[in-house]
Amino acid sequence: MSENLRAKRSAGSDLSRRGFLTVGAAGLAGASLSGCDAGAEPGGAVDGQSAIATPAGVEDEAWAHVRARFILEAGTAYMNNASLGMPPASVAEAVGAGYEALSQEPLHGKHDLGEVIARRVVPGLAALLGADPGEVVLTRNASEALHMGAVGVRLEAGDEVLVTSQEHPAGRRPWDYRAARDGVKVNTVFIPSPFESEAQVVGLMEDAITPATRVIAFCHVTRGGHLYPVRQLCAIARERGIVSHVDGAQAVGMFPVNLHDLGCDTYSASLHKWLLGPMGTGVFFVRADARERVRSAFAPDGSGGTLDYQPPGTSSLPTRAALAASLDFVEAVGPGNIAARTRYLSDYLKTRLASLPGVTILSGPTPATSCPGSTIFEQEGVDAVEAVTLVAERAGIHIDEHQRDGHNAIRISTHVYNTTAEIDRLADVLKGQPA
């Protein structure tokens, strides 16, 4: 139990039904948790209950107070956010508070957590995504949501699904399942990495559409950080009566996403990556007027209410309720500010990488083709998988590999809590200097 919650109990303010809803999942961060200071090392205490000031600028100094909300251990730099996000202290504490509420008073705790999810999380998430609350359901992750969407689409033997060569396995496997079960044909469209322009991607996808095409499935942002022209692809699909099925695992939380504006029929995302939510949280969106074409995977005759699409059974209420803290964090900082900050860090990283011998940057050359937060590159003579371990051992920096799409690449995914000093430290290691 955290010191904050011990203090609440000793003061006679246990997490009762009224108390939990009043404090809320977002306001339970303990002041005793140590966080990262403006430099590279963890520093002073975190006050998770105080408001976060909107950063004034993109530089490290303007984000020092935001960085202080994270509790990463001293000496460690985390640059693998695209694999798993690093929640701020408020989110970690909210999860613990939710489980404690269940332990103190199970029935009230269950009810209160459900109220937080229904009254704060689902409406807040829908607002963040530019959707209606009735169009979104919570899932464990993007993989689950992608499978729900693929299973729900009405397809017959001989119908065709277009996917790209850069899809994550979680985005490809559900369609392979439909092919094995229902005789659906899955056609893979090769997309170069990096690609030249949005127009190139649109042209390649459009040329691959046939009279039998019923679905196009593609990433908003690929694992390698390439940004696809979602709006244009969804418009083509709608014009031709084709279902558009988008994997947004690497998009939500990194930059503003408006699903109604994008025009997709389904959208799936993990919320424990760029949104900095608890592990095991995701979202599935089905556009209201697409429900007859994308049925529920769980209700045989259901295509109406949101509950028809909700995965059945007991879910982790504390982790889902703690999404309120993630949403509060993102709202306070500002989605647009997050995009600007991550773009600033990525641009700084690219500048440092360009100065290193033997490095080839593979990320798209323009903001229209590359996402703000993830950067991939190859370094001559360096095995990407081995580099992950070596960089962690030598410098305490966590990165990832990208050995796919024909690359032997290293992937660096920076979020708002990273600093230019950490990037300099990484560049020195890659250059061969002591950490």
Stockholm file with secondary structure:
# STOCKHOLM 1.0

chainA/1-435         MSENLRAKRSAGSDLSRRGFLTVGAAGLAGASLSGCDAGAEPGGAVDGQSAIATPAGVEDEAWAHVRARFILEAGTAYMNNASLGMPPASVAEAVGAGYEALSQEPLHGKHDLGEVIARRVVPGLAALLGADPGEVVLTRNASEALHMGAVGVRLEAGDEVLVTSQEHPAGRRPWDYRAARDGVKVNTVFIPSPFESEAQVVGLMEDAITPATRVIAFCHVTRGGHLYPVRQLCAIARERGIVSHVDGAQAVGMFPVNLHDLGCDTYSASLHKWLLGPMGTGVFFVRADARERVRSAFAPDGSGGTLDYQPPGTSSLPTRAALAASLDFVEAVGPGNIAARTRYLSDYLKTRLASLPGVTILSGPTPATSCPGSTIFEQEGVDAVEAVTLVAERAGIHIDEHQRDGHNAIRISTHVYNTTAEIDRLADVLKGQPA
#=GR chainA/1-435 SS CCHHHHHHHHTTCCCCHHHHHHHCGGGCCCTTCEEECSSSSEEEECCTTSCCCCCSSSSGGGGHHHHTTCCCCTTCEECBTTTSCCCCHHHHHHHHHHHHHHHHCHHHHHHHHHHHIIIIIHHHHHHHHTCCGGGEEEESCHHHHHHHHHHHBCCCTTCEEEEETTCCHHHHHHHHHHHHHHCCEEEEECCCSSCSCHHHHHHHHHHHCCTTEEEEEEESBCTTCBBCCHHHHHHHHHHTTCEEEEECTTTBTTBCCCHHHHTCSEEEEESSSTTCCCTTCEEEEECGGGTTTBCCSSCTTCCSSGGGGSCCSCCCHHHHHTHHHHHHHHHHHCHHHHHHHHHHHHHHHHHHHHTSTTEEECSCSSTTTBCSSEEEEEETTCCHHHHHHHHHHHHCEECEEECCTTCCEEEEECCTTCCHHHHHHHHHHHHTCCC
#=GC SS_cons         CCHHHHHHHHTTCCCCHHHHHHHCGGGCCCTTCEEECSSSSEEEECCTTSCCCCCSSSSGGGGHHHHTTCCCCTTCEECBTTTSCCCCHHHHHHHHHHHHHHHHCHHHHHHHHHHHIIIIIHHHHHHHHTCCGGGEEEESCHHHHHHHHHHHBCCCTTCEEEEETTCCHHHHHHHHHHHHHHCCEEEEECCCSSCSCHHHHHHHHHHHCCTTEEEEEEESBCTTCBBCCHHHHHHHHHHTTCEEEEECTTTBTTBCCCHHHHTCSEEEEESSSTTCCCTTCEEEEECGGGTTTBCCSSCTTCCSSGGGGSCCSCCCHHHHHTHHHHHHHHHHHCHHHHHHHHHHHHHHHHHHHHTSTTEEECSCSSTTTBCSSEEEEEETTCCHHHHHHHHHHHHCEECEEECCTTCCEEEEECCTTCCHHHHHHHHHHHHTCCC
//
